[in-house]
Amino acid sequence: MSQVREFEGTVDELKTLFSDRAASGETMVLNLGPQHPSTHGVLRLMLELDGEEVVRCLPDIGFLHTGIEKNMEAKTYLKALVMTDRMDYLNPLGNNLTYCLAVEKLCGIEVPDRAQVIRVLCAELQRISSHLVWLGTSAMDLNASSILIYCFRDRERLLDIFELVGGQRMMSSYIRPGGVWRDLPDEFVPAVEAFLEYLPAKLADYERLLTRNPIFLRRTVDIGIIAADQAMARGMTGSSLRGSGVNYDVRRAMPYCGYEHYDFDVPLEEGCDVYARYRVRMSEFQQSMRIIRQALSMLQPGPFMTDDHRFAPPPRSDLGRSMEAVIRHFKYWTEGFSAPEGEVYIATESPRGELGCYLVGDGGAQPARVHFRTPSFHNLQSLPYMAEGYLVADLVAMIGSIDIVLGDVDR
Amino acid sequence: MNHIETTIADVHTNYPNAIQQRISFRGDTTLVVAVTALLEICQLLRHDPALDYSFLVDLAAVDYHPQQPRFGVSYLLHSLKQNARLRLRVMLSQQDPRLPSVSGVWPAAEWPEREAFDLMGIEFADHPDLRRILMPADWEGHPLRKDYPLGYEEVQFSFNWKEIDRRKDYAQE
């Protein structure tokens, strides 16, 4: 008791957050994280426990807050792009895409067809790579540690493809306002086709290891139940929401990048539990592969960047012979382009849910305000509701099942 | 788009003086509404079965400095049945950036409101747990405000070395 008094200064404001039973010592307050492998990064959870049962769960976030939104206000629209890669580090191309779509909506930039298809390819490959990390880490949380190694092995192939495309494995800033940075290399299509050949057999292996595994089922079925209306009221989106049976996918509801031209299903499960979310994501692998196959067949030669001179750099080949191109090049990379006054919001379906960018322009070359509606932030909000009454070990399964990325939560 | 028109007409009949401005930009519709009517409008939008804005997608605070009123808080609402989106915005003065919390209407607003409080210094009345969320609890100031500097380091050259050295406070001991 005397030890508690020592920390009274900071504990006082938290006292109201726990039940009276915690003050009397009937329940125990336990700190989980921020440095704990099962919290998928730097998430800190303050738990009030009755034995091993969670009475109250209070997430404490912000350990990875890097002020990205503030930093972007001090950069031109173009230079702010590189900040977006670093938010959700499992979905850098998807973040690029969301931000670029917002800039394009604000400025009214038309994106050529080939760039649209390339973007869809990137987004779906990224979804597979992100889901592979989710599968590996969330299965490892339930002590199926070999899956982690398998999934990271497969993801490595995707990172090689991203390196082929954008020059870097992860933070490539490949998608730019107006299109993409450069055209796809010739090796790209064979590499993706080889990957599509490779992956289904591996996924079947993982399904064999998990889907009907009795230990896995005991750990996931009827764990972390959140009903559809509660999930929606708490702002849950993405695969986690579809695990509660709500048919909401941004690619369907508000198509972007020509998603309306692709034929794919939105997997739904009615279980509302950890297992349902697992099933949804496993089906999404198949749907993403379906979209990628269609996108490969839609890939036609053509420009990969808008020809609007205000928003695109001049072709490199022009710099040697045209003074105007040199001027344009210089102005584009230093001053940037100015966007009109106004505010736009654009949403995309990230591997975790609805990733939105709210962009306010003031007529200048720098955004007046950029706000990201990040799916991990909103999905994590419903964790306390989900966790109440379950065991600590189940809580770990739930954290894995909502697939949070702390870079995405804290920005 | 039709659903948006119905919504606006509905809000207008119920609260004739509440809509201060209507902005249409690039296909997004924003309604600037009076702070006093915000909570009631939100309840109407949420609970009216015909309108059915069951989903609060996003809540963001904006600092329009040096414009007056200075702060704006945007609510992006989504109706799943109608697949329609509407943005509500309220404007708040610099002296009193305070408005009612909508976390009673949409629990999803709880954390975004804490974020707006933390980073922009906007007070949400009747919020169940209004604490800082991203910044440390003892942080001073609200980083996303325009008058909060980013804190650049000035580059030292031979001509300004001494001057920067003089005003730089090094760690003592």
Interface residues (C-beta under 8 A of the other chain):
Chain A: T10 E13 L17 I61 G62 H65 G67 E69 K70 N71 A74 K105 L106 G108 D229 M232 A233 R234 G235 V246 Y248 A253 M254 G342 E343 V344 Y345 A347 E354 G356 Y358 V360 A368 R369 H371 R373 F377 H378 Q381 D410 R411
Chain B: I23 F25 R26 D28 T30 S54 F55 L56 V57 D58 A60 V62 D63 Y64 S74 L76 L80 N83 R85 R87 W106 P107 A108 E110 W111 P112 L119 D129 R131 R132 I133 L134 M135 P136 A137 P143 L144 Y148 L150
